[in-house]
Amino acid sequence: MPTPPPPSELSYEAARAELRDVVARLESGDQPLEESLALWERGEALADVCQAWLSGAIDRLDAAISERGNAGADDDKGDA
């Protein structure tokens, strides 16, 4: 089995798709213990990647909303 790329190099979509595959393989129960542990560890790393991407997206949205709100406040100051 080829070595998968490090989670830090994956897009959100790729990490999520691989995580779904890992979960399905774990749920099947067809792997020996050592392979199940390796899959679990990979799944944890992939979940961390997904969370990092989502947290980054939330931060970007918050910044955009804040910037838009500040721009609107600046416009209101000019009208006074």
N, C-alpha and C positions, 0 to 999 in steps of 0.2 A: 504494500500500500504506500503510495507516495506521501511525503510529508506535506501537510497543508501549510499555506502561508501563515505567518504570524498574524494573530488577530488584529494587531495595530495597523496592518496593511490592507484591511478589508473595508469595503464600503458598508454602509448600514444594511443595504439590501442583501449583499453577499453574506454578511455575518448572520443575518436573520434566516436566510435560506439554509445555510449550513447548520444553524442551531436547530431548525425544524428537523433536519435529517438526523442530527445527533439524538434528539429526543425520540424520534421514531425508532431508531436503532436500539436505544436503551429500553424503550417500552416493549420491544419485541422479545427481549430477554434471551436472545440467541447467542450472545457473546460470553466468552469466559470472563471470570472475575477481573483479571488484569486488564483486558480490553474494555470492560465496562467502566473501570476506574479511569482509564485514559480518556474514554468518551465523556465521562462526567467532568473531568478537568477541562477538556476542550470546550464543553458546553458552558462551563462557568466563565471561561475566558471570552467566549463569544457573547454571552449575556452581558459581560462588562463592556465589550465593544459597542453593543447595541445601546446600552445605557449611556455611554459616553457620547455617542452620536445624538441621542435624544436630548441629553442635557445641553449639548452644544446648540441644538436647534432651539430649545427653549430660551437659552441665553440670547441667541440672535433675534428671536421674536421679541423678547422683552426689550432689547436695545432698540429695535426698530419702532416699537410702540412708544417707548420713552422719547425717542428722537422726534417722532411725529407729534407727541404731546407737547414737547418743548418748542417745536416749530410753531404750533398753534398758539402757545402762550406768548411767544415773541411777536406774532402777528397781532394779538390782542393789545400788547403794550404799545404798538405803533398807532393804534386807533385812539388812544387816550389823549 
